[in-house]
Amino acid sequence: MKNDLAQFPRLAPPLRLSPPLAHTGRVAMSDVKTVPEGWTVGKIQDVIGVIESGKSVNGDDRPLEKNEKGVLKVSAVSSGYFVEAESKAIWDSDIPHARTIVKAKSILFARASGSAELVGANTYVNLEYDYLFLPDKIWQIQAHEGANTLWLFYLINTALVRNEILESSSGGSGMKNVSQANFLNVPILLPPLPEQHKIAAILSAWDDALATLAHLIDTKRQQKRALAEQLLTGKRRLKGFEGEWKTGELGQFSSVEMGSSPSSSAYNSDKNGLPLIQGNADIKNRIAQPRTYTSEITRKCEAGDIILSVRAPVGQVAITFTDACIGRGVASIRAKEDQDFMYQLLIAKENSWGALIQGSTFESVTSKEVKSFLISLPPLPEQQAIASVLSTLDAELSALTRQQAAVQQQKRGLMDLLLTGRVRVKVDDLQTGP
């Protein structure tokens, strides 16, 4: 693939999704008591045709411009699919030193990372990218002619092989690494080639379904974002509504409670006191999910309150479904009119807080800045109608996201069944492999 669309965000379709690389219980090859009929026990080295890495070169951490060359970052493979935009623009003086481009139908494998969770992160690439080069921390892997590369990709993402890879890694907290010798020595169950082809084809079909869901979710998010921008600014009015909007400060239209952190000695896991929402780390998917409790209640929010991050990243919005204590990293907000409209409005304005923190050494906003934040509201009936429209889109997004998670979980289970031979596939009708 040529670098002639650098101005557009890019993903390499179709997606081949790998689950996050993490320990999934003490599963090991030593736990395998029976080898499926027709299969053999081997090592990864028995199916490898090519394993190569790139070279570290200097570059600028910014999007590539047309005709520029890039070197991948580990983050290009760490999300479970290939994100070509996660690259650095190679300096002209270093281009002669870049040596390995991203090749079609290959596995990209992060052999080293400063984060233990990302060691062994990998993805499958369908296309060639002649303007993207590998760094020394990413291997490019292809199976030999007697094995199927896509099957190998799925295999190294099973619980059985993932744990073997992680157990073979070394290094301290600064950098974790999997040596090539240890990787090639990882034991595997090896089915005949026709069965490899069929397993890869089945799991690839599941990935195609997941890619379709990902596209639907992305499209729905873009639709909601565009509609919200129109409705929440008055550029577009819902049918039957007119009249002037009122502009004022956030503190004028809502009650704002700034958080205050309790003593760490009051933290507990015995559910003594209230859950503690300390900051952005206690928020996931726009829902407050406290990690601990506190017996010292400094400032309190109520179920249904909006939670606003007042420290980096400033402006992030969530909702709490339970009473909680709030720490200094957040504030709670309750609208005087329609809470659902206020929630949608603050989501739409998340990026507007940047103007208040420019030049600050530590990104944060004060109580005065939060309460004086300017917003505009339509009459209450229109607020309620707008909130209803946007909340319906949120519900549709949530349903699609749950469906995506369910399909992903089913695929993981199927991977472990097919790639360990506990469930066998019929190969009579298979003519060719991927």
N, C-alpha and C positions, 0 to 999 in steps of 0.2 A: 504494500500500500504506500502510495506517495504522500508526501506532506504538502498537499495543495488545498486543504480545508482547515488550516490552523485556527481560523477565526471562530470555528464552531466547536462546541463541546462534543467529545467523541467517546463512544464505547464500541468495543469490538463484538459485533453480533455474529452468530448467535451466542448467547452467554453460556459458559460452562461453569456452573456454580460449585464451589467447594465449601464445606462447612468450616467454621473457625477451627484452627488447629489447637486443640487443648486436650488435657488428660480426660479420658472418659471412663474412669475406673481402671482397676488393675487387670486389664485384658492383655494377654501376651501369647506368643506362639506356643509357649509351653503349656498353655491351657487347651490347646487343640489336641484332642485325644484321637480323632479319626480323620484321616485324609480322604476326601471324597473320591469315589471310584473314577479312575481315569486322570486324576490330578496328581501332582507331585509337590513335594516340599522343596523350595529353592531359595534363592536370594535375589534381591533386586538386581544385582550385577548380571544375573542370568538372562535378563530381558532387555538390558540397556544396549543401545547402539551408539548413541552420542550423549555425552554429558560435558558441557562446556560452560565457561563463565566469561564475563567480560573483563573490563579493566576500569579502575577508578580514574575518572577524568574530571577536570574542573568545569564548572558550569554555573549559570545563573538560575536561581530557583524562581522561575516565572514561566508563563505559557510560551510555547514555541510560536515563532512567527513563520510565515511562509518560507519554505526552502531551508529552514534551520534544521540542524541535527540535535537530537536529544539523548540523554542518558537516563535510564529508568531509575526511579527511587523504589525502595522496598515497598512503599505504600501502593505501588502500581499493581501488586499481586496480593496484598494483605486483606482485601475485602471479599475475597472469594471469586472475583472475576477480574478480568484485565481492564485496567483504567489507564489508557495510554496518555491521558493528560497529566498523570503523576510522573512527570519527568522534568529534568533540568536542561536548559539550553546550553549546549556545549560551547565553550569558548573556541573561537576560530583556531587559536594556537594549539588547542588540544585535540581537534578533530582527527589529525593523523594518528593519534594514540588510541582512539576508540576502535575496537576490533571485532565485536560480535553483534550482528544485528538480530532483531527478533524474527524468528523464522516461523513459517506456517506449520500448523499441526504439531506443536511442541508444548511441553510443560515448562512453565517458568516457576522456579522453586527458590524461595529465600533461604539460603543456607546460613545466614547470619543476621542478627538484628540486636539493637540495644534493648528491645522488649522481648522477654522470654516467650510471650504469647504469639509473637510473629515469626519465631524461628520455625521453618518448615512450612510457612504459608505458601500457597501455590495456586496456580491457575492454568487453564488450558487455552492456548491461542490458536485460532483457526487461520488467521491471515498473517502474511509477512508484512513487516514494517521496516522498510529499508532506510528509514531516517531515525530509528530508535535503536540505541545500543544498550547492551547489558553492562551493569557495574560488576565489580568483583564479588558482590554479596548475593548475586542471583545466578543460579545455574539454569541452563537451557537443556532439557532432557528430551530425547526421542528414543523409542524402543527400536530394536533391530527388526529386520524383516520377518522374523519368526514370532513376533509379538505385536500387540496392538497398543499404540501410545495412549489412546483415549481410555482404554481399559486400565492401563497403568496409572493414569491420572486418578481415576476413581478408586483404584486399589489403595494408593498412598493416602487417601482421605478416609479410609475405614478406621474404626476404633482400634482394630488389631494392629494395623501398620502405623497409625499416628502415634500410638503409645511407644512402639519400638523406636521410632524416629526421635521422639522427645527424650526417651531414656538414654539415647546415644549422644545427646547434645552435651556440650561442655562449656565452661566459661563462668564468669562471675556475674554480678549484678549489672556491670557496665556493658558487657557484650556476650551474647550466647551464640554458639556456633555448632553446626553439624559438619563433621569432616566428611570428605568424599569417601574415604575408606569405610567409615562407620555406616554411612548411608547405603553404600553398595552391599554391605554385609547384612542388612536388615532381612530377616527371614520372611518369606511369603508363601502363600499357597498358589500354585501355578496350574490353571486349567489349560486344556488344549486350545489352540488358536481359534478354531471355529466358535468355541464357547466364549472366548474373550471378545470376539466380534459381536456376538449376540448380546452379551452383558453390556458392552459399551453402547450398542444401539438402543437397548431398553432404557438405560439410565440417561442417555442423551435425549430421548423423548420426554422424560420427566423434566430435564433442564429446559427443553423448549417450552413446556407448559409453565414453568417458573418464570422464564423470560417474558412470556405473554402477560402473566400477572404483573411482573415488574413494570412492563410498559403501560398497562392499564392504570396502575397506581401512580406512575409518573405523570401520565396524561391527566388523570383526575386531579392531582395536586396542582398542576399548572392551570387547569380550568378554574379551580377554586381560588388560586392566588390572583388570577386575572379578574375574576368576578368580584372578589373581595376588594381589590383596589378600586374598582368602579363604584361599588355600592357604599363602601365606607368613606368615600370622599365626596359623595353626592354627584359624581360625574354621570352616574346612571341612577334614575329613580325607579323604584318598583311601581307598577301600575296602581293608580289610585292615591298616590302620595304626593304631596306638594307642601309648600311652606318653608320658612327659613330655618336653617340650622343655627345652633348656638355654639359659640366658641368660648372656651375658658380653660382654666387650669384643672389638672387631674384631681387635685384636692378639693376643688369646688364641686365636682360631680361624683365624688366617691370618698369613702373613708380609707385612709392609708395608715397602716401600722408598720413601722420599721422594726426589723428584727434586732434582737440583742442576745448574744451567745451566753448560755449558762456555763458554769464551771465544768470542766471536763470530768471532775470527780463525781459529778451527778449523772454521768452517762451510764447506761446499763442496758443489758439485753433481757432483763426480767419483766419488761413491760411495766416498770414502776414509773408512774408519772404520765408523760405524754410522748408521742413520737416527736423526734427533733428534725426539723427541716433546716439544715445548716446552710446549704448553698446549692449550686448547680449539680453537684455530685448526687444530690438526693432527688433529682428530677430525671425521669425517663419517659420518653414519648409524650411529653406535655402533662405528665401526671406525677405528683409528688409521691415519692417512694422512699420514705425515711429509712436509714440504715440502723438507727439506734434510738433509744429512749432517753429521756432526761427526767430526773425527779425534781429538778430546779426549773420552775416555769417562769421565764423572764418575760417574754412577749408571746401572745397566743393568737393563732388564727383559727377560724371556724371552718367546718366542712362546707365546701362550695366557694370558698374564697379563692381569688386569683393570687397566684404566687409569682412575684416579679424578682428576677435576679438583679441585685444592685451592685454586685461585684462581678468581675470578669467571668463569663461574658455578660456584660450589662444588657438588660432588656429582655432576656429570655423569659418566656411566659409559660406558666403551667397552671394546673388546677389541683386543689387538694380535696380529697373525698373524706377526710377525717379531721377532727380537731387536732391541733398540733402546736408545739412550741416552735417559734421561728428564731433562727440565729441571725447574726449580723450580715450574712451574705444575701438575705432576701427581705422582701417586704410583702405584706398581704394587702389586698385591695378588694373592697366590696362597693359595687356601684350603688348610687342612691336611686337609680331608675332600673335599667335592665342589665343584670349581671352577664347574661350570655352575649349581649351586644358589646359590653365593655371588654369581655374576654377576646372576642373576635377583633375588635379595634386595636387592642394592645398587641395582639399577634401581628397584625398588619404593620404596626409601627415599631417592631422590634429593632429594625436597622436605624431608626431615627435617634436612638440614644447616643450614637457615636459622636454627634456634634457636642455633647456635653462633656465628653471625656477626652477629647483631643488635647494632646500635650501633657496629660497626666502620666506620672510615672507608674502609678498603680491604678488600673481601671476600676473606678467605682463612682457611684453617685450618692449625693447626700439626701437627707430627708427633704430639704428645701427644694432641691432639683427635681425630685420625684413629684412632689406635690404641685410644683409650678409647671410641670410638663403640659404643653398646650395640646388640646384635643377639640374636635368638633362633633356635636351630637345632633341628630335629627329629632323631631318630636317622638315621644315615647312609642306610639303605635308603629311608626316606621322602624324604630330601633328593634322592636319585637319581630317585625316581618323580616328584616335583614338578618337578624340572628337565626331565625327559623330556617331561612334558605341556606345559610352557611353551615349551620349545625347539621342539616340534612346531608350536605356534601361530606362533612367530617364523619358522619355515621357510615356513609358509603365507603369512605377511605378506610375506616376501621375494619369494616367487614372484609374488604379486599386484603388488608394486611393480615387479618386472622387467617384467611384462606391461604395466603402465601405461606404463613408460618406452618400451617397444618400440612400443606403439600411438601414443604421442605423437610418436616419431621418424618413424613411417610417415606420420602426419598432416602433419607438417612437410614431408616430401618431396612428398606429394600436393598440398599448398598451392602449393608452388613450381611444380609441373607444371601444375596447373589455372589458376593465376592469371597465368601467363606465356603460356598458350596452347600449350605444348608437348604437352599432352594436351587434346584437345577433348571436350566432352560433347554428347550428343544432347539436344535440347530439344523434340522433336516431341510428347512425352507430357506436357510441363509446361503446366499450366493457369494456375497462380497462383504468385506468389512469397511469401516470408515477409513 
